[in-house]
Amino acid sequence: MFKYSVGPWNVHEGADAYGPATRETISFEDKIKQFKEIGFDAIQFHDDDAVPNMNNMTEAEIIEEAKKVKALLDKYDLKAEFVAPRLWMDPHTIDGGFTSNCDSDREFAIWRALRSIDIANALGCDKIVLWLAREGTICPESKSPVEIVKKLVDAVNTMLAYDKNIKIMIETKPNEPIDRSVCPTLGHAMAISAASIDPSRVGGLLETAHAVLAGLDPASEMGFALAMNKLWSVHLNDQNGMKFDQDKNFGAENLRSAFNQIKVLKENNFCENGEYIGLDVKCMRTQSTAESFEHLKTSLKVAKAMEEKVERYDYAYAEKCIAERNYEKLEMYVLELIMGLK
């Protein structure tokens, strides 16, 4: 049975790069309460979602604040899935964190990463997500493409050495906010894993939209990581072509792609080892404050509808079509199943 997670940033005030906020702020506890009511099992965290203003706190103070959040999760019977250091928003990381050309900025990035591990431990989870937002370059001559990979591996190794139980999930994305990412696809993440001091503790997180931005099929990317036993989380959403990262409702643009993502996860018993299926979807800025959770309900409903369709998938019929190489027939069957004609 699938277990679903969500992050508090999925409910936001509606501001974007071209316009101001359009909704009122909803408190963290109200978000947590409604997430539970909607049907989520776990919460995704950035480090400063759990501990705001952490840069101004001691390590002991950070842990104490995180423990308060753990008590809130316990109150609503929710788990923490992971903690991700939010390096891309800080003035120290305008040129990247782990791959910055500035020694003190790299030291800051490592400090935040290690504090994220402390927060994860306080929240009762053992996974860290690295979304390498600014790790790369917008000016190719400004950084050696060889050295930045080595710097990333060094950062991963520092985290692995700090805590012998922590696992690192690399969330890959090819571009935005930079245009040359150090780790654009799951294949790159697997290479970083192999180069680390403990590959058994470095895996991947695949987001639907990020795969589309790389010109790849999300289900195929999931399948690649599953074949390596390295797919440790997913973020379901959708994307209208190779544009900015849209984080649309799951299935909003391509229901067949949504079906095949759920299909590959179900066929490989995803969630049986404690994994969660995450949603990472943006609420349209036209929505009112009262409607701030509708996109999550929609995406969860689509995901569960696709679960039901995968459960009804006629594998015997599919195998017959495959044996006959009658892929037109197989394709029509899939389309009719998705459209509710089967």
Helices and strands as residue ranges (DSSP letters): E 4-6, G 8-10, H 28-38, E 42-46, H 47-50, G 54-56, H 59-75, E 79-84, G 91-93, H 103-123, E 127-131, E 136-137, G 140-142, H 147-162, E 167-171, E 180-181, H 186-195, G 199-201, E 202-207, H 208-213, H 218-227, E 231-236, H 255-267, E 277-279, G 289-291, H 294-311, H 315-323, H 327-338
